[in-house]
């Protein structure tokens, strides 16, 4: 398995962020000889029904497409752009639809995501069936990560996230399988050690780490472990809970989707 097609989003109203937004998808495309498709639309338009772009927005879209094409050509990356003027449905639906026939989505964010960004991220993660890499604008990946931390709880979502990240895990110098051992009751077959053996058969270099949750949240503990091990990326399953459960018990997925990122995180549902 490899990445043959990568999907990303560019906001034409944020030209100053274009370089950071294209850094990771183009770096991955170059590393895997993949094709990159950029969907170009203003992020805030995710809150409205699809309408034809006005002249000013259309001009910004054209400039963004030209800038992206030039950057891709400099790196020898096969690419294409699609603008909002060609969309028949809402942006979240369109992005998920394109992602279903891609291998990976790369979405770059700045600070805590607003409502429009959360709508887009939810659609990409929960409606596409594909892995989604969320990247902080301040911490783009200029290369394939060399050390990866995998959050393992034996859930179907975690399994799908690992499978989606396998091309990266195979290339990493080290992959650390981390289980927060006091978060959930361990079940037979949940052993992260067995997972290291499976990934080793795929050619990965792995080791296991058991973590104590402590008084903080699961995501907080995982990010602390990522910092301690100098991991460049976190891989985890995404689970959609009810708002009441999120409020009472908390949710690592909800924390990722609503807070500012401090590390690139690959998710799959």
C-alpha positions as CSV (number, residue, x, y, z in Angstrom):
1,X,0.0,0.0,0.0
2,X,1.1,3.5,-0.8
3,X,-0.3,7.0,-1.3
4,X,-1.1,7.4,-5.0
5,X,-3.6,10.3,-4.5
6,X,-3.6,13.1,-1.9
7,X,-6.4,15.6,-1.4
8,X,-6.0,19.0,0.3
9,X,-7.8,22.3,0.7
10,X,-6.6,25.8,0.1
11,X,-8.4,29.0,1.3
12,X,-8.1,31.7,-1.4
13,X,-8.8,34.4,1.2
14,X,-5.6,33.5,3.1
15,X,-2.8,33.9,0.6
16,X,-0.3,34.5,3.4
17,X,-0.9,31.0,4.6
18,X,-0.6,29.3,1.2
19,X,3.0,28.2,1.7
20,X,2.3,26.5,5.0
21,X,-0.9,24.9,3.6
22,X,0.9,23.3,0.6
23,X,4.1,22.3,2.4
24,X,2.9,18.9,3.7
25,X,0.8,17.7,0.8
26,X,3.5,18.5,-1.7
27,X,6.2,17.0,0.5
28,X,4.2,13.8,0.8
29,X,3.3,13.7,-2.9
30,X,7.0,14.1,-3.8
31,X,8.0,11.3,-1.4
32,X,5.4,8.9,-2.6
33,X,5.2,10.0,-6.3
34,X,1.6,10.8,-5.6
35,X,-0.9,13.0,-7.4
36,X,-2.3,16.0,-5.4
37,X,-5.7,17.5,-5.9
38,X,-6.4,20.9,-4.2
39,X,-10.0,22.0,-3.6
40,X,-10.0,25.8,-3.5
41,X,-12.8,27.6,-1.6
42,X,-13.1,30.1,1.3
43,X,-13.4,28.2,4.6
44,X,-16.2,30.4,5.7
45,X,-18.3,29.4,2.7
46,X,-18.7,26.0,4.4
47,X,-21.4,27.7,6.5
48,X,-23.5,28.7,3.6
49,X,-25.3,27.0,0.7
50,X,-23.2,26.6,-2.4
51,X,-23.5,29.7,-4.6
52,X,-21.5,30.9,-7.6
53,X,-18.4,32.8,-6.6
54,X,-18.4,36.6,-7.1
55,X,-15.7,38.2,-9.3
56,X,-13.4,39.0,-6.4
57,X,-13.6,35.5,-5.0
58,X,-13.1,34.0,-8.4
59,X,-10.0,36.1,-8.9
60,X,-8.6,34.9,-5.6
61,X,-9.3,31.3,-6.5
62,X,-7.5,31.8,-9.8
63,X,-4.4,33.2,-8.1
64,X,-4.4,30.5,-5.5
65,X,-4.6,27.8,-8.2
66,X,-1.7,29.4,-10.1
67,X,0.4,29.7,-6.9
68,X,-0.3,26.0,-6.0
69,X,0.4,24.9,-9.6
70,X,3.7,26.7,-9.6
71,X,4.8,25.2,-6.3
72,X,3.8,21.7,-7.5
73,X,5.7,22.1,-10.8
74,X,8.8,23.2,-9.0
75,X,8.8,19.9,-7.1
76,X,7.7,17.8,-10.1
77,X,4.4,16.8,-8.5
78,X,1.4,15.8,-10.6
79,X,-1.5,18.0,-9.6
80,X,-4.9,19.5,-10.3
81,X,-7.1,22.2,-8.8
82,X,-10.9,22.4,-8.5
83,X,-12.6,25.6,-7.5
84,X,-15.9,26.3,-5.7
85,X,-17.5,27.4,-8.9
86,X,-17.6,23.8,-10.0
87,X,-19.2,22.5,-6.7
88,X,-22.8,21.3,-6.7
89,X,-23.1,20.6,-3.0
90,X,-21.8,22.0,0.3
91,X,-18.0,22.1,0.9
92,X,-18.0,19.4,3.5
93,X,-19.9,17.0,1.2
94,X,-17.7,17.8,-1.7
95,X,-14.5,17.3,0.2
96,X,-15.7,14.0,1.6
97,X,-16.8,12.9,-1.9
98,X,-13.4,13.6,-3.4
99,X,-11.7,12.0,-0.4
100,X,-13.5,8.7,-1.0
101,X,-11.6,8.3,-4.2
102,X,-8.2,9.5,-2.7
103,X,-5.8,7.8,-0.3
104,X,-5.2,10.6,2.2
105,X,-6.4,14.1,3.0
106,X,-4.0,16.7,4.4
107,X,-5.7,19.7,6.1
108,X,-3.6,22.6,7.5
109,X,-5.1,24.7,10.3
110,X,-4.1,27.8,12.2
111,X,-5.0,28.0,15.9
112,X,-8.3,26.6,17.2
113,X,-10.6,25.7,14.3
114,X,-13.7,27.7,13.8
115,X,-17.1,26.3,13.1
116,X,-16.5,26.1,9.4
117,X,-13.2,24.3,9.8
118,X,-14.9,21.9,12.3
119,X,-17.6,21.1,9.7
120,X,-15.1,20.4,7.1
121,X,-12.9,18.2,9.4
122,X,-15.9,16.2,10.6
123,X,-17.1,15.6,7.1
124,X,-13.6,14.5,6.0
125,X,-13.1,12.2,8.9
126,X,-16.5,10.7,9.5
127,X,-18.0,10.7,6.0
128,X,-15.2,9.6,3.7
129,X,-13.8,6.3,5.1
130,X,-10.3,7.6,4.5
131,X,-7.5,8.8,6.8
132,X,-7.2,12.5,7.4
133,X,-3.9,14.2,8.5
134,X,-4.5,17.5,10.4
135,X,-1.4,19.7,10.4
136,X,-0.7,22.8,12.5
137,X,0.2,25.7,10.2
138,X,3.2,26.4,12.5
139,X,4.4,22.8,12.3
140,X,4.1,21.6,8.7
141,X,5.8,18.3,7.8
142,X,8.5,19.0,5.2
143,X,9.3,15.3,4.9
144,X,7.9,11.9,5.9
145,X,8.0,11.8,9.7
146,X,10.8,9.8,11.1
147,X,9.3,9.0,14.5
148,X,5.5,8.3,14.9
149,X,3.5,7.7,18.0
150,X,0.4,5.4,17.6
151,X,-2.5,5.5,20.1
152,X,-3.6,1.9,20.5
153,X,-6.9,0.9,22.2
154,X,-7.8,-2.0,19.8
155,X,-10.9,-0.1,18.6
156,X,-11.9,-0.5,14.9
157,X,-11.1,3.2,14.4
158,X,-7.6,2.8,15.8
159,X,-7.1,-0.2,13.4
160,X,-8.3,1.8,10.4
161,X,-6.0,4.7,11.4
162,X,-3.0,2.5,11.6
163,X,-3.8,0.9,8.2
164,X,-4.2,4.4,6.7
165,X,-0.9,5.5,8.2
166,X,1.0,2.3,7.1
167,X,2.9,3.9,4.2
168,X,4.3,6.4,6.7
169,X,4.9,3.8,9.4
170,X,6.9,1.7,7.0
171,X,9.2,4.6,6.2
172,X,9.6,5.9,9.8
173,X,12.8,5.3,11.6
174,X,10.7,4.3,14.7
175,X,7.0,3.8,15.5
176,X,6.0,3.7,19.1
177,X,2.8,1.9,20.0
178,X,1.3,3.6,23.1
179,X,-1.6,2.3,25.2
180,X,-3.1,4.4,28.0
181,X,-3.5,1.4,30.2
182,X,-5.8,2.9,32.9
183,X,-8.2,4.5,30.4
184,X,-10.2,1.4,29.4
185,X,-10.3,-2.2,30.7
186,X,-7.8,-4.2,28.7
187,X,-9.3,-7.1,26.7
188,X,-7.7,-10.3,25.3
189,X,-6.2,-9.4,21.9
190,X,-5.8,-5.7,22.8
191,X,-2.0,-6.1,23.4
192,X,0.0,-3.3,21.8
193,X,3.0,-5.7,21.9
194,X,1.2,-8.0,19.4
195,X,0.6,-4.9,17.2
196,X,4.4,-4.2,17.2
197,X,4.9,-7.7,15.8
198,X,2.3,-7.2,13.1
199,X,3.8,-3.9,12.0
200,X,7.3,-5.5,12.1
201,X,6.1,-8.0,9.6
202,X,5.2,-5.0,7.4
203,X,8.7,-3.8,7.6
204,X,8.2,-1.2,10.4
205,X,10.6,-0.6,13.3
206,X,8.4,-0.6,16.4
207,X,8.4,-0.6,20.1
208,X,5.6,-0.7,22.8
209,X,5.0,1.9,25.5
210,X,2.4,1.6,28.3
211,X,1.2,5.0,29.6
212,X,-0.7,6.0,32.8
213,X,-3.4,8.5,32.1
214,X,-3.0,10.4,35.4
215,X,-5.3,13.3,36.2
216,X,-5.4,14.8,32.7
217,X,-7.2,13.7,29.5
218,X,-6.1,10.9,27.1
219,X,-5.0,13.3,24.4
220,X,-3.0,15.3,26.9
221,X,-1.2,12.2,28.0
222,X,-0.6,11.1,24.4
223,X,0.8,14.5,23.4
224,X,3.1,14.5,26.4
225,X,4.4,11.1,25.4
226,X,4.9,12.4,21.8
227,X,6.9,15.2,23.2
228,X,9.0,12.9,25.4
229,X,9.8,10.6,22.5
230,X,10.3,13.4,20.0
231,X,7.5,12.0,17.8
232,X,6.7,14.1,14.8
233,X,3.2,12.7,14.3
234,X,0.4,11.1,16.2
235,X,-1.9,8.4,14.7
236,X,-5.2,7.7,16.4
237,X,-8.7,6.5,15.8
238,X,-11.6,9.0,15.7
239,X,-14.8,8.1,17.4
240,X,-18.0,10.2,17.3
241,X,-19.8,10.3,20.6
242,X,-22.9,12.1,21.8
243,X,-22.5,15.6,23.1
244,X,-23.6,14.5,26.6
245,X,-20.9,11.8,26.7
246,X,-18.3,14.2,25.5
247,X,-19.3,16.6,28.3
248,X,-19.4,14.0,31.1
249,X,-16.5,11.7,30.1
250,X,-14.5,13.7,27.7
251,X,-13.3,12.7,24.3
252,X,-9.8,12.6,22.7
253,X,-11.4,13.0,19.3
254,X,-13.4,16.0,20.3
255,X,-10.3,17.6,21.8
256,X,-8.4,17.1,18.6
257,X,-11.2,18.6,16.5
258,X,-12.0,21.6,18.7
259,X,-8.6,22.7,20.1
260,X,-5.5,24.2,18.5
261,X,-3.1,21.4,17.3
262,X,0.4,21.2,18.7
263,X,1.4,18.2,16.6
264,X,0.4,16.7,13.2
265,X,-2.3,14.1,13.9
266,X,-3.6,11.4,11.5
267,X,-7.1,10.2,12.2
268,X,-9.5,7.7,10.8
269,X,-13.0,6.7,11.9
